[in-house]
Amino acid sequence: MSNINTASATNNSSVTSRFDQLPQIGINIALKTLGLLLLLLLWSIGVYFLKQSLPMAAMLAPQDAFSSLYQLLSQGSVSGDIIASLRRVAISLLLALAIGIPIGLAVGSSKFLDTTTSGAFQFLRMISPLSWMPVAVMVFGIGDAPIYFLLTMTAVWPIILNTSAGVRALDPRWLSLAKSMSATPLEVLFKVILPGIMGNILTGVRLAIGIIWVLLVPCEMLGVTSGLGYFILDTRDRLAYSELMAVIVLIGVLGYFIDSLARKIQQYWSAQPD
């Protein structure tokens, strides 16, 4: 009977805690909505003053942009470009993970490798990815290959750095315990090291996604015929500036939801018991 009462009290406490959080959640939503409305107001004011000297700027207004966005989405005109962009993001992120995690594990496990590679890594990381565009086109030609190269090269650094930092922060007692139980190297890797550094890896992934998404649009201007970056060039050539602003809004919305998904996954993993 006491167990039943304890369980009931725990459930009631959990429900009460959730209700207590509702006002704060409502406040957060209201503040975020207010920030978006202020951004919309600044957008409208900026277009109002700009069209005084440049009448064509009237097509950049929010009402025209949202009207064009509705038409593009309802007619499916931009669906193929969205899929193409998301595919490039996913493939580039997978490539960055495949390259970055092993390198991060090696660098984090070896003081010699860490010292040897730190200067080279910092040097390469500080070079703007866009400066590699001519080289990428010369080596890989026109198409998706140079885009994958540029996005992967950009995304790999936060994954390497966060993975190596996670390895160095591991509790040495975990590794000693695994060795004392005669665990094989693969068992140590998959049951001790990777679970122990997963939070660091997910932090690197979230940073990598943000960098990839920002760099995606200029990369998709490298002669491809699909993607949101290509669509922006196409609207510019057609002088369809309301559609251009609509795609800019769409890029922001998609980026927001992708980052929110990555954040939720990171928070879910952080909430798991050790």
Buried (B, 14 or more C-beta within 10 A) or exposed (E): EEEEEEEEEEEEEEEEEEEEEEEEEEEEEEEEEEEEEEEEEEBEEEBEEBBEEEEEBBBBBBEBBBBBBEBBBEEEEBEEBBEBBBEBBEBBBEBBBEBBBEBBBBBBBBEEBBEEBEEEBEEEBEEEBEEBBEEBBEEBEEEBBBBBBBBBBBBBBBBBBBBBBBBBEBEEEBBEEBEEEEBEEEEBBEBBBBBBBBBBBBBBBBBBBBBBBEBBBBBBBBEBEBBBBBBBBBBEEEEBBBBBBBBBBBBEEBBEEBBEEBEEEBEEEEEEEE
